[in-house]
Amino acid sequence: MAVSIRLRREGTKNRPYYRIVVADSHSPRDGKFIEILGTYDPKQTGQNSSFSVERAEYWISKGAQPSDTVRSLIKKQKKTVTAEPASEAERESSESAEGSSSPSAEPAS
């Protein structure tokens, strides 16, 4: 069975909304699927997709072929996931630096 990771269209006319699904490549676009990985909203600006990169990598390791759009979404999601821990570490280091550099209360005499 050839498995692909692709978009499944939902939403109304002129308001598309997609689910990222793992499906047999022979099933129709909006037909039967194996697993839902997440969502993608092309009309939304900024962070417009949310899905499990770990599950996508699992399926790719099992031989699933992502569509071109899903491949680019995975790449963007990986980039944001790796950027978030770095920014959190920067915040923590700046908070700890502020806490240690702050003057203490009056010295005891």
Contact map, one row per residue, 1 for C-alpha under 8 A:
1110000000000000000000010000000000000000000000000000000000000000000000000000000000000000000000000000000000000
1111000000000000000000011100000000000000000000000000000000000001000000000000000000000000000000000000000000000
1111100000000000000001111000000000000000000000000000000000000011100000000000000000000000000000000000000000000
0111110000000000000001111000000000000000000000000000000000000001111000000000000000000000000000000000000000000
0011111000000000000111100000000000000000000000000000000100000001111001000000000000000000000000000000000000000
0001111100000000000111100000000000000000000000000000000000000000011011000000000000000000000000000000000000000
0000111110000000011110000000100000000000000000000000000000000000000001000000000000000000000000000000000000000
0000011111000000011110000000110000000000000000000000000000000000000000000000000000000000000000000000000000000
0000001111100001111000000000110000000000000000000000000000000000000000000000000000000000000000000000000000000
0000000111110001111000000000000000000000000000000000000000000000000000000000000000000000000000000000000000000
0000000011111011110000000000000000000000000000000000000000000000000000000000000000000000000000000000000000000
0000000001111111000000000000000000000000000000000000000000000000000000000000000000000000000000000000000000000
0000000000111111000000000000000000000000000000000000000000000000000000000000000000000000000000000000000000000
0000000000011111000000000000000000000000000000000000000000000000000000000000000000000000000000000000000000000
0000000000111111100000000000000000000000001000000000000000000000000000000000000000000000000000000000000000000
0000000011111111110000000000000000000000111000000000000000000000000000000000000000000000000000000000000000000
0000000011100011111000000000000000000011110000000000000000000000000000000000000000000000000000000000000000000
0000001111100001111100000000000000000011100000000000000000000000000000000000000000000000000000000000000000000
0000001111000000111110000000000000011111000000000000000000000000000000000000000000000000000000000000000000000
0000111100000000011111000000000000011111000000000010000000000000000001000000000000000000000000000000000000000
0000111100000000001111100000000011111100000000000000000000000000000000000000000000000000000000000000000000000
0011110000000000000111110000000011111000000000000000000000100001000000000000000000000000000000000000000000000
0011110000000000000011111010000111100000000000000000000000000000000000000000000000000000000000000000000000000
1111000000000000000001111110000111000000000000000000000000000000000000000000000000000000000000000000000000000
0111000000000000000000111111000000000000000000000000000000000000000000000000000000000000000000000000000000000
0100000000000000000000011111000000000000000000000000000000000000000000000000000000000000000000000000000000000
0000000000000000000000111111101110000000000000000000000000000000000000000000000000000000000000000000000000000
0000000000000000000000001111111100000000000000000000000000000000000000000000000000000000000000000000000000000
0000001110000000000000000011111000000000000000000000000000000000000000000000000000000000000000000000000000000
0000000110000000000000000001111100000000000000000000000000000000000000000000000000000000000000000000000000000
0000000000000000000000000011111110000000000000000000000000000000000000000000000000000000000000000000000000000
0000000000000000000000110011011111000000000000000000000000000000000000000000000000000000000000000000000000000
0000000000000000000011110010001111110000000000000000000000000000000000000000000000000000000000000000000000000
0000000000000000000011110000000111110000000000000000000000000000000000000000000000000000000000000000000000000
0000000000000000000011100000000011111000000000000000000000000000000000000000000000000000000000000000000000000
0000000000000000001111000000000011111100000000000000000000000000000000000000000000000000000000000000000000000
0000000000000000001111000000000000111110000000000011001100000000000000000000000000000000000000000000000000000
0000000000000000001110000000000000011111000000001111000000000000000000000000000000000000000000000000000000000
0000000000000000111100000000000000001111100000001110000000000000000000000000000000000000000000000000000000000
0000000000000000111100000000000000000111110000011100000000000000000000000000000000000000000000000000000000000
0000000000000001110000000000000000000011111100011000000000000000000000000000000000000000000000000000000000000
0000000000000001100000000000000000000001111110010000000000000000000000000000000000000000000000000000000000000
0000000000000011000000000000000000000000111110010000000000000000000000000000000000000000000000000000000000000
0000000000000000000000000000000000000000111111110000000000000000000000000000000000000000000000000000000000000
0000000000000000000000000000000000000000011111110000000000000000000000000000000000000000000000000000000000000
0000000000000000000000000000000000000000000111110000000000000000000000000000000000000000000000000000000000000
0000000000000000000000000000000000000000000111111100000000000000000000000000000000000000000000000000000000000
0000000000000000000000000000000000000001111111111100000000000000000000000000000000000000000000000000000000000
0000000000000000000000000000000000000111100000111110000000000000000000001000100000000000000000000000000000000
0000000000000000000000000000000000000111000000111111000000000000000000000000100000000000000000000000000000000
0000000000000000000100000000000000001110000000001111100000000000000000000000000000000000000000000000000000000
0000000000000000000000000000000000001100000000000111111100000000000000000000000000000000000000000000000000000
0000000000000000000000000000000000000000000000000011111110000000000000000100110000000000000000000000000000000
0000000000000000000000000000000000000000000000000001111111000000000000000000000000000000000000000000000000000
0000000000000000000000000000000000001000000000000001111111100000000000000000000000000000000000000000000000000
0000100000000000000000000000000000001000000000000001111111110000000000000100000000000000000000000000000000000
0000000000000000000000000000000000000000000000000000111111111000000000000000000000000000000000000000000000000
0000000000000000000000000000000000000000000000000000011111111100000000000000000000000000000000000000000000000
0000000000000000000001000000000000000000000000000000001111111111000000000000000000000000000000000000000000000
0000000000000000000000000000000000000000000000000000000111111111110000000000000000000000000000000000000000000
0000000000000000000000000000000000000000000000000000000011111111000000000000000000000000000000000000000000000
0000000000000000000000000000000000000000000000000000000001111111000000000000000000000000000000000000000000000
0010000000000000000000000000000000000000000000000000000000111111100000000000000000000000000000000000000000000
0111100000000000000001000000000000000000000000000000000000111111110000000000000000000000000000000000000000000
0011100000000000000000000000000000000000000000000000000000010011111000000000000000000000000000000000000000000
0001110000000000000000000000000000000000000000000000000000010001111111100000000000000000000000000000000000000
0001110000000000000000000000000000000000000000000000000000000000111111100000000000000000000000000000000000000
0000000000000000000000000000000000000000000000000000000000000000011111110000000000000000000000000000000000000
0000010000000000000000000000000000000000000000000000000000000000011111111000000000000000000000000000000000000
0000111000000000000100000000000000000000000000000000000000000000011111111100000000000000000000000000000000000
0000000000000000000000000000000000000000000000000000000000000000011111111110000000000000000000000000000000000
0000000000000000000000000000000000000000000000000000000000000000000111111111000000000000000000000000000000000
0000000000000000000000000000000000000000000000001000000000000000000011111111100000000000000000000000000000000
0000000000000000000000000000000000000000000000000000100100000000000001111111110000000000000000000000000000000
0000000000000000000000000000000000000000000000000000000000000000000000111111111000000000000000000000000000000
0000000000000000000000000000000000000000000000000000000000000000000000011111111100000000000000000000000000000
0000000000000000000000000000000000000000000000001100100000000000000000001111111110000000000000000000000000000
0000000000000000000000000000000000000000000000000000100000000000000000000111111111000000000000000000000000000
0000000000000000000000000000000000000000000000000000000000000000000000000011111111100000000000000000000000000
0000000000000000000000000000000000000000000000000000000000000000000000000001111111110000000000000000000000000
0000000000000000000000000000000000000000000000000000000000000000000000000000111111111000000000000000000000000
0000000000000000000000000000000000000000000000000000000000000000000000000000011111111100000000000000000000000
0000000000000000000000000000000000000000000000000000000000000000000000000000001111111110000000000000000000000
0000000000000000000000000000000000000000000000000000000000000000000000000000000111111111000000000000000000000
0000000000000000000000000000000000000000000000000000000000000000000000000000000011111111100000000000000000000
0000000000000000000000000000000000000000000000000000000000000000000000000000000001111111110000000000000000000
0000000000000000000000000000000000000000000000000000000000000000000000000000000000111111111000000000000000000
0000000000000000000000000000000000000000000000000000000000000000000000000000000000011111111100000000000000000
0000000000000000000000000000000000000000000000000000000000000000000000000000000000001111111110000000000000000
0000000000000000000000000000000000000000000000000000000000000000000000000000000000000111111111000000000000000
0000000000000000000000000000000000000000000000000000000000000000000000000000000000000011111111100000000000000
0000000000000000000000000000000000000000000000000000000000000000000000000000000000000001111111110000000000000
0000000000000000000000000000000000000000000000000000000000000000000000000000000000000000111111111000000000000
0000000000000000000000000000000000000000000000000000000000000000000000000000000000000000011111111100000000000
0000000000000000000000000000000000000000000000000000000000000000000000000000000000000000001111111110000000000
0000000000000000000000000000000000000000000000000000000000000000000000000000000000000000000111111111000000000
0000000000000000000000000000000000000000000000000000000000000000000000000000000000000000000011111111100000000
0000000000000000000000000000000000000000000000000000000000000000000000000000000000000000000001111111110000000
0000000000000000000000000000000000000000000000000000000000000000000000000000000000000000000000111111110000000
0000000000000000000000000000000000000000000000000000000000000000000000000000000000000000000000011111110000000
0000000000000000000000000000000000000000000000000000000000000000000000000000000000000000000000001111111000000
0000000000000000000000000000000000000000000000000000000000000000000000000000000000000000000000000111111100000
0000000000000000000000000000000000000000000000000000000000000000000000000000000000000000000000000000111110000
0000000000000000000000000000000000000000000000000000000000000000000000000000000000000000000000000000011111100
0000000000000000000000000000000000000000000000000000000000000000000000000000000000000000000000000000001111100
0000000000000000000000000000000000000000000000000000000000000000000000000000000000000000000000000000000111110
0000000000000000000000000000000000000000000000000000000000000000000000000000000000000000000000000000000111111
0000000000000000000000000000000000000000000000000000000000000000000000000000000000000000000000000000000001111
0000000000000000000000000000000000000000000000000000000000000000000000000000000000000000000000000000000000111
